[in-house]
């Protein structure tokens, strides 16, 4: 099932490609816009289903709160 991938691809296309394409002069501009969007999507965007924190912050909190008892060093 590719539903999640298609959703992310659709967001990327509508938010980056369709919106900014008139300002680009080379492939490097597309690459930079893509990198900026991926960084925003993963680190800054607030997500309603995870208490309005970024996915990056949510994952950090999860791993900070993990109890690692019983694991050999």
PyMOL Python script that loads the backbone (N, CA, C, O; Angstrom):
from pymol import cmd

cmd.read_pdbstr("""\
ATOM      1  N   UNK A   1       0.847  -1.177   0.000  1.00  0.00           N
ATOM      2  CA  UNK A   1       0.000   0.000   0.000  1.00  0.00           C
ATOM      3  C   UNK A   1       0.895   1.244   0.000  1.00  0.00           C
ATOM      4  O   UNK A   1       1.758   1.387   0.867  1.00  0.00           O
ATOM      5  N   UNK A   2       0.699   2.111  -0.936  1.00  0.00           N
ATOM      6  CA  UNK A   2       1.532   3.304  -1.080  1.00  0.00           C
ATOM      7  C   UNK A   2       0.819   4.583  -0.663  1.00  0.00           C
ATOM      8  O   UNK A   2       1.224   5.672  -1.070  1.00  0.00           O
ATOM      9  N   UNK A   3      -0.225   4.475   0.133  1.00  0.00           N
ATOM     10  CA  UNK A   3      -1.030   5.643   0.473  1.00  0.00           C
ATOM     11  C   UNK A   3      -0.212   6.735   1.165  1.00  0.00           C
ATOM     12  O   UNK A   3      -0.334   7.909   0.817  1.00  0.00           O
ATOM     13  N   UNK A   4       0.611   6.366   2.130  1.00  0.00           N
ATOM     14  CA  UNK A   4       1.405   7.371   2.839  1.00  0.00           C
ATOM     15  C   UNK A   4       2.398   8.044   1.900  1.00  0.00           C
ATOM     16  O   UNK A   4       2.539   9.267   1.905  1.00  0.00           O
ATOM     17  N   UNK A   5       3.080   7.245   1.101  1.00  0.00           N
ATOM     18  CA  UNK A   5       4.042   7.815   0.156  1.00  0.00           C
ATOM     19  C   UNK A   5       3.352   8.745  -0.829  1.00  0.00           C
ATOM     20  O   UNK A   5       3.878   9.812  -1.143  1.00  0.00           O
ATOM     21  N   UNK A   6       2.202   8.362  -1.311  1.00  0.00           N
ATOM     22  CA  UNK A   6       1.480   9.200  -2.258  1.00  0.00           C
ATOM     23  C   UNK A   6       1.010  10.497  -1.606  1.00  0.00           C
ATOM     24  O   UNK A   6       0.982  11.540  -2.259  1.00  0.00           O
ATOM     25  N   UNK A   7       0.642  10.444  -0.335  1.00  0.00           N
ATOM     26  CA  UNK A   7       0.232  11.644   0.379  1.00  0.00           C
ATOM     27  C   UNK A   7       1.398  12.618   0.512  1.00  0.00           C
ATOM     28  O   UNK A   7       1.248  13.813   0.258  1.00  0.00           O
ATOM     29  N   UNK A   8       2.552  12.108   0.907  1.00  0.00           N
ATOM     30  CA  UNK A   8       3.735  12.960   1.052  1.00  0.00           C
ATOM     31  C   UNK A   8       4.143  13.521  -0.307  1.00  0.00           C
ATOM     32  O   UNK A   8       4.474  14.701  -0.420  1.00  0.00           O
ATOM     33  N   UNK A   9       4.120  12.677  -1.337  1.00  0.00           N
ATOM     34  CA  UNK A   9       4.463  13.147  -2.686  1.00  0.00           C
ATOM     35  C   UNK A   9       3.504  14.234  -3.145  1.00  0.00           C
ATOM     36  O   UNK A   9       3.924  15.210  -3.767  1.00  0.00           O
ATOM     37  N   UNK A  10       2.222  14.076  -2.845  1.00  0.00           N
ATOM     38  CA  UNK A  10       1.234  15.082  -3.220  1.00  0.00           C
ATOM     39  C   UNK A  10       1.461  16.404  -2.510  1.00  0.00           C
ATOM     40  O   UNK A  10       1.359  17.468  -3.120  1.00  0.00           O
ATOM     41  N   UNK A  11       1.769  16.337  -1.214  1.00  0.00           N
ATOM     42  CA  UNK A  11       2.067  17.554  -0.461  1.00  0.00           C
ATOM     43  C   UNK A  11       3.292  18.252  -1.030  1.00  0.00           C
ATOM     44  O   UNK A  11       3.294  19.469  -1.219  1.00  0.00           O
ATOM     45  N   UNK A  12       4.333  17.475  -1.300  1.00  0.00           N
ATOM     46  CA  UNK A  12       5.560  18.033  -1.854  1.00  0.00           C
ATOM     47  C   UNK A  12       5.278  18.715  -3.191  1.00  0.00           C
ATOM     48  O   UNK A  12       5.729  19.832  -3.443  1.00  0.00           O
ATOM     49  N   UNK A  13       4.538  18.032  -4.024  1.00  0.00           N
ATOM     50  CA  UNK A  13       4.265  18.583  -5.355  1.00  0.00           C
ATOM     51  C   UNK A  13       3.461  19.874  -5.267  1.00  0.00           C
ATOM     52  O   UNK A  13       3.765  20.841  -5.966  1.00  0.00           O
ATOM     53  N   UNK A  14       2.441  19.899  -4.419  1.00  0.00           N
ATOM     54  CA  UNK A  14       1.598  21.105  -4.344  1.00  0.00           C
ATOM     55  C   UNK A  14       2.270  22.244  -3.593  1.00  0.00           C
ATOM     56  O   UNK A  14       2.092  23.409  -3.948  1.00  0.00           O
ATOM     57  N   UNK A  15       3.048  21.918  -2.548  1.00  0.00           N
ATOM     58  CA  UNK A  15       3.658  22.962  -1.728  1.00  0.00           C
ATOM     59  C   UNK A  15       4.989  23.466  -2.275  1.00  0.00           C
ATOM     60  O   UNK A  15       5.377  24.601  -1.996  1.00  0.00           O
ATOM     61  N   UNK A  16       5.687  22.649  -3.044  1.00  0.00           N
ATOM     62  CA  UNK A  16       7.008  23.054  -3.527  1.00  0.00           C
ATOM     63  C   UNK A  16       7.006  23.221  -5.044  1.00  0.00           C
ATOM     64  O   UNK A  16       7.270  24.310  -5.554  1.00  0.00           O
ATOM     65  N   UNK A  17       6.714  22.166  -5.741  1.00  0.00           N
ATOM     66  CA  UNK A  17       6.850  22.184  -7.199  1.00  0.00           C
ATOM     67  C   UNK A  17       5.889  23.181  -7.838  1.00  0.00           C
ATOM     68  O   UNK A  17       6.319  24.084  -8.556  1.00  0.00           O
ATOM     69  N   UNK A  18       4.606  23.026  -7.586  1.00  0.00           N
ATOM     70  CA  UNK A  18       3.619  23.893  -8.232  1.00  0.00           C
ATOM     71  C   UNK A  18       3.715  25.338  -7.768  1.00  0.00           C
ATOM     72  O   UNK A  18       3.462  26.256  -8.548  1.00  0.00           O
ATOM     73  N   UNK A  19       4.073  25.549  -6.516  1.00  0.00           N
ATOM     74  CA  UNK A  19       4.088  26.891  -5.940  1.00  0.00           C
ATOM     75  C   UNK A  19       5.336  27.696  -6.308  1.00  0.00           C
ATOM     76  O   UNK A  19       5.257  28.907  -6.515  1.00  0.00           O
ATOM     77  N   UNK A  20       6.483  27.027  -6.387  1.00  0.00           N
ATOM     78  CA  UNK A  20       7.745  27.746  -6.559  1.00  0.00           C
ATOM     79  C   UNK A  20       8.369  27.628  -7.940  1.00  0.00           C
ATOM     80  O   UNK A  20       9.372  28.290  -8.207  1.00  0.00           O
ATOM     81  N   UNK A  21       7.822  26.819  -8.817  1.00  0.00           N
ATOM     82  CA  UNK A  21       8.509  26.502 -10.070  1.00  0.00           C
ATOM     83  C   UNK A  21       8.815  27.713 -10.947  1.00  0.00           C
ATOM     84  O   UNK A  21       9.754  27.669 -11.742  1.00  0.00           O
ATOM     85  N   UNK A  22       8.064  28.765 -10.824  1.00  0.00           N
ATOM     86  CA  UNK A  22       8.310  29.950 -11.656  1.00  0.00           C
ATOM     87  C   UNK A  22       9.572  30.704 -11.243  1.00  0.00           C
ATOM     88  O   UNK A  22      10.112  31.477 -12.034  1.00  0.00           O
ATOM     89  N   UNK A  23      10.046  30.491 -10.022  1.00  0.00           N
ATOM     90  CA  UNK A  23      11.216  31.204  -9.508  1.00  0.00           C
ATOM     91  C   UNK A  23      12.536  30.480  -9.762  1.00  0.00           C
ATOM     92  O   UNK A  23      13.601  31.027  -9.475  1.00  0.00           O
ATOM     93  N   UNK A  24      12.485  29.266 -10.292  1.00  0.00           N
ATOM     94  CA  UNK A  24      13.694  28.482 -10.461  1.00  0.00           C
ATOM     95  C   UNK A  24      14.376  28.762 -11.795  1.00  0.00           C
ATOM     96  O   UNK A  24      13.727  28.988 -12.816  1.00  0.00           O
ATOM     97  N   UNK A  25      15.698  28.741 -11.751  1.00  0.00           N
ATOM     98  CA  UNK A  25      16.467  28.938 -12.981  1.00  0.00           C
ATOM     99  C   UNK A  25      17.282  27.698 -13.342  1.00  0.00           C
ATOM    100  O   UNK A  25      17.747  27.576 -14.476  1.00  0.00           O
ATOM    101  N   UNK A  26      17.462  26.770 -12.388  1.00  0.00           N
ATOM    102  CA  UNK A  26      18.244  25.563 -12.667  1.00  0.00           C
ATOM    103  C   UNK A  26      17.780  24.415 -11.769  1.00  0.00           C
ATOM    104  O   UNK A  26      16.955  24.589 -10.872  1.00  0.00           O
ATOM    105  N   UNK A  27      18.336  23.247 -12.042  1.00  0.00           N
ATOM    106  CA  UNK A  27      18.039  22.065 -11.234  1.00  0.00           C
ATOM    107  C   UNK A  27      18.520  22.264  -9.800  1.00  0.00           C
ATOM    108  O   UNK A  27      17.928  21.719  -8.868  1.00  0.00           O
ATOM    109  N   UNK A  28      19.564  23.021  -9.620  1.00  0.00           N
ATOM    110  CA  UNK A  28      20.068  23.297  -8.267  1.00  0.00           C
ATOM    111  C   UNK A  28      19.025  24.013  -7.418  1.00  0.00           C
ATOM    112  O   UNK A  28      18.936  23.771  -6.215  1.00  0.00           O
ATOM    113  N   UNK A  29      18.241  24.887  -8.028  1.00  0.00           N
ATOM    114  CA  UNK A  29      17.175  25.578  -7.300  1.00  0.00           C
ATOM    115  C   UNK A  29      16.112  24.588  -6.824  1.00  0.00           C
ATOM    116  O   UNK A  29      15.600  24.708  -5.711  1.00  0.00           O
ATOM    117  N   UNK A  30      15.785  23.619  -7.666  1.00  0.00           N
ATOM    118  CA  UNK A  30      14.813  22.587  -7.298  1.00  0.00           C
ATOM    119  C   UNK A  30      15.359  21.747  -6.150  1.00  0.00           C
ATOM    120  O   UNK A  30      14.636  21.437  -5.203  1.00  0.00           O
ATOM    121  N   UNK A  31      16.621  21.383  -6.234  1.00  0.00           N
ATOM    122  CA  UNK A  31      17.246  20.573  -5.194  1.00  0.00           C
ATOM    123  C   UNK A  31      17.254  21.310  -3.859  1.00  0.00           C
ATOM    124  O   UNK A  31      16.930  20.720  -2.828  1.00  0.00           O
ATOM    125  N   UNK A  32      17.612  22.563  -3.864  1.00  0.00           N
ATOM    126  CA  UNK A  32      17.632  23.343  -2.633  1.00  0.00           C
ATOM    127  C   UNK A  32      16.232  23.486  -2.036  1.00  0.00           C
ATOM    128  O   UNK A  32      16.054  23.346  -0.826  1.00  0.00           O
ATOM    129  N   UNK A  33      15.247  23.761  -2.877  1.00  0.00           N
ATOM    130  CA  UNK A  33      13.864  23.872  -2.396  1.00  0.00           C
ATOM    131  C   UNK A  33      13.390  22.552  -1.801  1.00  0.00           C
ATOM    132  O   UNK A  33      12.676  22.541  -0.798  1.00  0.00           O
ATOM    133  N   UNK A  34      13.783  21.443  -2.413  1.00  0.00           N
ATOM    134  CA  UNK A  34      13.410  20.127  -1.899  1.00  0.00           C
ATOM    135  C   UNK A  34      14.049  19.874  -0.544  1.00  0.00           C
ATOM    136  O   UNK A  34      13.379  19.408   0.378  1.00  0.00           O
ATOM    137  N   UNK A  35      15.322  20.171  -0.414  1.00  0.00           N
ATOM    138  CA  UNK A  35      16.005  19.976   0.864  1.00  0.00           C
ATOM    139  C   UNK A  35      15.397  20.832   1.974  1.00  0.00           C
ATOM    140  O   UNK A  35      15.239  20.368   3.103  1.00  0.00           O
ATOM    141  N   UNK A  36      15.060  22.064   1.657  1.00  0.00           N
ATOM    142  CA  UNK A  36      14.436  22.943   2.650  1.00  0.00           C
ATOM    143  C   UNK A  36      13.072  22.415   3.061  1.00  0.00           C
ATOM    144  O   UNK A  36      12.718  22.464   4.240  1.00  0.00           O
ATOM    145  N   UNK A  37      12.293  21.905   2.093  1.00  0.00           N
ATOM    146  CA  UNK A  37      10.960  21.386   2.406  1.00  0.00           C
ATOM    147  C   UNK A  37      11.059  20.136   3.264  1.00  0.00           C
ATOM    148  O   UNK A  37      10.304  20.002   4.228  1.00  0.00           O
ATOM    149  N   UNK A  38      11.960  19.218   2.949  1.00  0.00           N
ATOM    150  CA  UNK A  38      12.121  17.990   3.731  1.00  0.00           C
ATOM    151  C   UNK A  38      12.552  18.323   5.156  1.00  0.00           C
ATOM    152  O   UNK A  38      12.062  17.719   6.110  1.00  0.00           O
ATOM    153  N   UNK A  39      13.458  19.273   5.302  1.00  0.00           N
ATOM    154  CA  UNK A  39      13.880  19.700   6.635  1.00  0.00           C
ATOM    155  C   UNK A  39      12.699  20.257   7.421  1.00  0.00           C
ATOM    156  O   UNK A  39      12.507  19.904   8.584  1.00  0.00           O
ATOM    157  N   UNK A  40      11.909  21.121   6.796  1.00  0.00           N
ATOM    158  CA  UNK A  40      10.721  21.667   7.456  1.00  0.00           C
ATOM    159  C   UNK A  40       9.735  20.559   7.803  1.00  0.00           C
ATOM    160  O   UNK A  40       9.208  20.527   8.915  1.00  0.00           O
ATOM    161  N   UNK A  41       9.480  19.654   6.869  1.00  0.00           N
ATOM    162  CA  UNK A  41       8.493  18.589   7.064  1.00  0.00           C
ATOM    163  C   UNK A  41       8.860  17.698   8.240  1.00  0.00           C
ATOM    164  O   UNK A  41       7.982  17.271   8.990  1.00  0.00           O
ATOM    165  N   UNK A  42      10.143  17.413   8.410  1.00  0.00           N
ATOM    166  CA  UNK A  42      10.587  16.507   9.465  1.00  0.00           C
ATOM    167  C   UNK A  42      10.902  17.187  10.794  1.00  0.00           C
ATOM    168  O   UNK A  42      10.739  16.575  11.850  1.00  0.00           O
ATOM    169  N   UNK A  43      11.347  18.435  10.760  1.00  0.00           N
ATOM    170  CA  UNK A  43      11.845  19.051  11.985  1.00  0.00           C
ATOM    171  C   UNK A  43      11.009  20.201  12.528  1.00  0.00           C
ATOM    172  O   UNK A  43      11.076  20.475  13.726  1.00  0.00           O
ATOM    173  N   UNK A  44      10.242  20.872  11.719  1.00  0.00           N
ATOM    174  CA  UNK A  44       9.574  22.092  12.157  1.00  0.00           C
ATOM    175  C   UNK A  44       8.051  21.984  12.163  1.00  0.00           C
ATOM    176  O   UNK A  44       7.391  22.526  13.050  1.00  0.00           O
ATOM    177  N   UNK A  45       7.506  21.298  11.192  1.00  0.00           N
ATOM    178  CA  UNK A  45       6.047  21.210  11.011  1.00  0.00           C
ATOM    179  C   UNK A  45       5.380  20.680  12.279  1.00  0.00           C
ATOM    180  O   UNK A  45       5.812  19.672  12.838  1.00  0.00           O
ATOM    181  N   UNK A  46       4.336  21.354  12.727  1.00  0.00           N
ATOM    182  CA  UNK A  46       3.580  20.894  13.889  1.00  0.00           C
ATOM    183  C   UNK A  46       2.499  19.926  13.414  1.00  0.00           C
ATOM    184  O   UNK A  46       1.793  20.190  12.441  1.00  0.00           O
ATOM    185  N   UNK A  47       2.385  18.811  14.113  1.00  0.00           N
ATOM    186  CA  UNK A  47       1.465  17.761  13.709  1.00  0.00           C
ATOM    187  C   UNK A  47       0.376  17.604  14.768  1.00  0.00           C
ATOM    188  O   UNK A  47       0.675  17.394  15.944  1.00  0.00           O
ATOM    189  N   UNK A  48      -0.869  17.703  14.356  1.00  0.00           N
ATOM    190  CA  UNK A  48      -1.984  17.704  15.306  1.00  0.00           C
ATOM    191  C   UNK A  48      -2.157  16.380  16.039  1.00  0.00           C
ATOM    192  O   UNK A  48      -2.581  16.380  17.195  1.00  0.00           O
ATOM    193  N   UNK A  49      -1.844  15.261  15.411  1.00  0.00           N
ATOM    194  CA  UNK A  49      -2.070  13.972  16.072  1.00  0.00           C
ATOM    195  C   UNK A  49      -0.987  13.615  17.083  1.00  0.00           C
ATOM    196  O   UNK A  49      -1.114  12.613  17.787  1.00  0.00           O
ATOM    197  N   UNK A  50       0.068  14.408  17.168  1.00  0.00           N
ATOM    198  CA  UNK A  50       1.109  14.164  18.170  1.00  0.00           C
ATOM    199  C   UNK A  50       1.284  15.395  19.058  1.00  0.00           C
ATOM    200  O   UNK A  50       2.402  15.820  19.350  1.00  0.00           O
ATOM    201  N   UNK A  51       0.163  15.947  19.474  1.00  0.00           N
ATOM    202  CA  UNK A  51       0.110  17.054  20.439  1.00  0.00           C
ATOM    203  C   UNK A  51       0.762  18.340  19.937  1.00  0.00           C
ATOM    204  O   UNK A  51       1.357  19.088  20.713  1.00  0.00           O
ATOM    205  N   UNK A  52       0.646  18.585  18.658  1.00  0.00           N
ATOM    206  CA  UNK A  52       1.143  19.821  18.046  1.00  0.00           C
ATOM    207  C   UNK A  52       2.630  20.068  18.319  1.00  0.00           C
ATOM    208  O   UNK A  52       3.046  21.180  18.645  1.00  0.00           O
ATOM    209  N   UNK A  53       3.412  19.005  18.176  1.00  0.00           N
ATOM    210  CA  UNK A  53       4.862  19.124  18.184  1.00  0.00           C
ATOM    211  C   UNK A  53       5.370  18.608  16.848  1.00  0.00           C
ATOM    212  O   UNK A  53       4.637  17.954  16.107  1.00  0.00           O
ATOM    213  N   UNK A  54       6.605  18.900  16.549  1.00  0.00           N
ATOM    214  CA  UNK A  54       7.178  18.427  15.283  1.00  0.00           C
ATOM    215  C   UNK A  54       7.476  16.933  15.388  1.00  0.00           C
ATOM    216  O   UNK A  54       7.689  16.426  16.490  1.00  0.00           O
ATOM    217  N   UNK A  55       7.495  16.224  14.261  1.00  0.00           N
ATOM    218  CA  UNK A  55       7.867  14.805  14.302  1.00  0.00           C
ATOM    219  C   UNK A  55       9.258  14.591  14.912  1.00  0.00           C
ATOM    220  O   UNK A  55       9.477  13.618  15.633  1.00  0.00           O
ATOM    221  N   UNK A  56      10.185  15.488  14.626  1.00  0.00           N
ATOM    222  CA  UNK A  56      11.534  15.401  15.180  1.00  0.00           C
ATOM    223  C   UNK A  56      11.494  15.482  16.705  1.00  0.00           C
ATOM    224  O   UNK A  56      12.134  14.679  17.384  1.00  0.00           O
ATOM    225  N   UNK A  57      10.750  16.442  17.245  1.00  0.00           N
ATOM    226  CA  UNK A  57      10.638  16.614  18.693  1.00  0.00           C
ATOM    227  C   UNK A  57       9.926  15.429  19.336  1.00  0.00           C
ATOM    228  O   UNK A  57      10.328  14.976  20.408  1.00  0.00           O
ATOM    229  N   UNK A  58       8.881  14.924  18.699  1.00  0.00           N
ATOM    230  CA  UNK A  58       8.137  13.785  19.220  1.00  0.00           C
ATOM    231  C   UNK A  58       9.041  12.560  19.320  1.00  0.00           C
ATOM    232  O   UNK A  58       9.025  11.861  20.332  1.00  0.00           O
ATOM    233  N   UNK A  59       9.821  12.299  18.286  1.00  0.00           N
ATOM    234  CA  UNK A  59      10.729  11.159  18.293  1.00  0.00           C
ATOM    235  C   UNK A  59      11.822  11.344  19.344  1.00  0.00           C
ATOM    236  O   UNK A  59      12.195  10.388  20.024  1.00  0.00           O
ATOM    237  N   UNK A  60      12.332  12.553  19.480  1.00  0.00           N
ATOM    238  CA  UNK A  60      13.347  12.828  20.497  1.00  0.00           C
ATOM    239  C   UNK A  60      12.796  12.559  21.891  1.00  0.00           C
ATOM    240  O   UNK A  60      13.465  11.930  22.711  1.00  0.00           O
ATOM    241  N   UNK A  61      11.586  13.029  22.163  1.00  0.00           N
ATOM    242  CA  UNK A  61      10.964  12.787  23.471  1.00  0.00           C
ATOM    243  C   UNK A  61      10.784  11.287  23.722  1.00  0.00           C
ATOM    244  O   UNK A  61      11.009  10.797  24.828  1.00  0.00           O
ATOM    245  N   UNK A  62      10.377  10.577  22.677  1.00  0.00           N
ATOM    246  CA  UNK A  62      10.173   9.130  22.814  1.00  0.00           C
ATOM    247  C   UNK A  62      11.462   8.442  23.235  1.00  0.00           C
ATOM    248  O   UNK A  62      11.475   7.674  24.196  1.00  0.00           O
ATOM    249  N   UNK A  63      12.542   8.715  22.521  1.00  0.00           N
ATOM    250  CA  UNK A  63      13.810   8.061  22.838  1.00  0.00           C
ATOM    251  C   UNK A  63      14.396   8.554  24.151  1.00  0.00           C
ATOM    252  O   UNK A  63      15.077   7.791  24.836  1.00  0.00           O
ATOM    253  N   UNK A  64      14.154   9.798  24.521  1.00  0.00           N
ATOM    254  CA  UNK A  64      14.628  10.303  25.813  1.00  0.00           C
ATOM    255  C   UNK A  64      13.926   9.610  26.973  1.00  0.00           C
ATOM    256  O   UNK A  64      14.502   9.474  28.053  1.00  0.00           O
ATOM    257  N   UNK A  65      12.684   9.168  26.760  1.00  0.00           N
ATOM    258  CA  UNK A  65      11.898   8.548  27.820  1.00  0.00           C
ATOM    259  C   UNK A  65      11.960   7.017  27.819  1.00  0.00           C
ATOM    260  O   UNK A  65      11.342   6.377  28.670  1.00  0.00           O
ATOM    261  N   UNK A  66      12.678   6.440  26.900  1.00  0.00           N
ATOM    262  CA  UNK A  66      12.789   4.986  26.851  1.00  0.00           C
ATOM    263  C   UNK A  66      13.521   4.461  28.084  1.00  0.00           C
ATOM    264  O   UNK A  66      14.519   5.027  28.529  1.00  0.00           O
ATOM    265  N   UNK A  67      13.007   3.392  28.606  1.00  0.00           N
ATOM    266  CA  UNK A  67      13.696   2.734  29.714  1.00  0.00           C
ATOM    267  C   UNK A  67      14.488   1.570  29.115  1.00  0.00           C
ATOM    268  O   UNK A  67      13.921   0.647  28.532  1.00  0.00           O
ATOM    269  N   UNK A  68      15.785   1.635  29.270  1.00  0.00           N
ATOM    270  CA  UNK A  68      16.642   0.653  28.655  1.00  0.00           C
ATOM    271  C   UNK A  68      17.166  -0.351  29.678  1.00  0.00           C
ATOM    272  O   UNK A  68      18.313  -0.791  29.589  1.00  0.00           O
ATOM    273  N   UNK A  69      16.330  -0.713  30.646  1.00  0.00           N
ATOM    274  CA  UNK A  69      16.770  -1.657  31.660  1.00  0.00           C
ATOM    275  C   UNK A  69      16.835  -3.070  31.072  1.00  0.00           C
ATOM    276  O   UNK A  69      16.024  -3.452  30.228  1.00  0.00           O
ATOM    277  N   UNK A  70      17.795  -3.808  31.530  1.00  0.00           N
ATOM    278  CA  UNK A  70      17.935  -5.185  31.085  1.00  0.00           C
ATOM    279  C   UNK A  70      18.707  -5.347  29.801  1.00  0.00           C
ATOM    280  O   UNK A  70      18.841  -6.471  29.317  1.00  0.00           O
ATOM    281  N   UNK A  71      19.219  -4.288  29.231  1.00  0.00           N
ATOM    282  CA  UNK A  71      19.991  -4.387  28.004  1.00  0.00           C
ATOM    283  C   UNK A  71      21.467  -4.382  28.367  1.00  0.00           C
ATOM    284  O   UNK A  71      21.948  -3.494  29.071  1.00  0.00           O
ATOM    285  N   UNK A  72      22.169  -5.377  27.879  1.00  0.00           N
ATOM    286  CA  UNK A  72      23.612  -5.460  28.165  1.00  0.00           C
ATOM    287  C   UNK A  72      24.365  -4.373  27.445  1.00  0.00           C
ATOM    288  O   UNK A  72      24.027  -4.018  26.316  1.00  0.00           O
ATOM    289  N   UNK A  73      25.380  -3.843  28.089  1.00  0.00           N
ATOM    290  CA  UNK A  73      26.172  -2.765  27.494  1.00  0.00           C
ATOM    291  C   UNK A  73      27.124  -3.281  26.461  1.00  0.00           C
ATOM    292  O   UNK A  73      27.867  -2.503  25.862  1.00  0.00           O
TER     293      UNK A  73
END
""", "prot")
cmd.dss("prot")
cmd.show_as("cartoon", "prot")
cmd.util.cbc("prot")
cmd.orient("prot")
